[in-house]
């Protein structure tokens, strides 16, 4: 198991949206920190050329952590969002535990 810590930077978070996202106009990651504060991070398209991605036809959106992103230890929740002219879609909610230093 990989652990994530306060102040972590450079980690690439990948979110499977469950749909083909090559033509989306906007994409973002909605988050809720351990204290209940909500916010968003602008996501990037992440094209996987793996056999699995090609077989199921889904693509991912990604976000690279900045040192200032994880500010509180505890359970963080994330949900990917993508939008086109015709609508907005939500990926599954993901929970990630963030640890304080030396835990």
C-alpha positions in Angstrom: 0.0 0.0 0.0 1.3 3.4 -0.9 0.8 6.1 1.8 0.2 9.8 1.0 1.4 12.6 3.3 0.9 16.3 4.0 3.0 18.5 1.7 3.3 15.7 -0.9 4.1 17.1 -4.4 4.5 15.7 -7.9 2.3 12.6 -7.4 0.0 12.0 -10.4 -3.6 11.2 -9.5 -5.5 9.4 -12.2 -9.3 9.2 -12.3 -11.2 6.9 -14.7 -14.3 8.8 -15.8 -15.9 5.7 -17.3 -16.5 7.5 -20.6 -14.5 8.5 -23.7 -13.2 12.0 -22.7 -11.1 13.0 -25.8 -13.6 15.7 -26.8 -14.5 17.2 -23.4 -14.5 21.0 -23.0 -13.7 21.1 -19.3 -12.5 18.7 -16.7 -12.0 19.1 -13.0 -11.6 17.1 -9.8 -13.9 18.1 -7.0 -12.5 17.3 -3.5 -13.7 17.3 0.1 -11.0 17.6 2.8 -11.3 15.8 6.2 -12.9 18.9 7.8 -15.6 19.0 5.1 -14.2 21.9 3.1 -14.9 21.5 -0.6 -13.0 22.8 -3.6 -11.9 21.9 -7.2 -8.7 21.3 -9.0 -8.4 21.7 -12.8 -7.6 18.4 -14.4 -5.8 17.4 -17.5 -6.6 14.8 -20.1 -4.6 11.6 -19.6 -4.5 9.2 -22.5 -3.5 5.7 -21.7 -2.3 3.7 -24.6 -2.6 0.5 -22.6 -4.4 -2.6 -23.9 -7.0 -2.2 -21.2 -7.9 1.4 -22.0 -8.1 0.6 -25.7 -10.3 -2.4 -25.1 -12.9 -0.7 -22.9 -12.7 2.7 -24.6 -12.3 4.9 -21.5 -9.8 7.5 -20.8 -8.6 9.2 -17.7 -8.3 12.6 -16.3 -5.3 13.5 -14.1 -4.1 16.0 -11.6 -0.5 16.4 -10.4 -0.3 17.3 -6.7 1.2 20.5 -5.6 2.9 20.9 -2.1 0.0 23.1 -1.0 -2.8 20.6 -1.9 -2.9 18.2 1.1 -3.2 20.6 4.0 -5.0 18.3 6.5 -4.4 14.7 7.5 -7.4 12.3 7.3 -9.7 11.0 4.6 -10.0 13.1 1.5 -12.8 12.4 -1.1 -12.4 13.1 -4.8 -14.8 13.0 -7.7 -13.9 13.6 -11.3 -16.1 15.8 -13.5 -16.1 16.2 -17.3 -18.2 18.5 -19.4 -19.1 18.9 -23.1 -21.8 21.1 -24.7 -24.4 18.3 -24.3 -23.9 17.7 -20.6 -21.7 17.0 -17.5 -20.7 13.6 -16.2 -19.3 12.5 -12.8 -16.9 9.7 -12.1 -17.0 7.5 -9.1 -16.0 9.0 -5.7 -12.6 8.0 -4.5 -11.4 8.1 -0.9 -7.7 8.6 -0.1 -6.2 8.7 3.4 -3.5 11.4 3.9 -1.1 11.0 6.8 0.8 13.5 8.9 4.6 13.4 8.9 6.2 10.2 10.4 2.9 8.3 10.6 
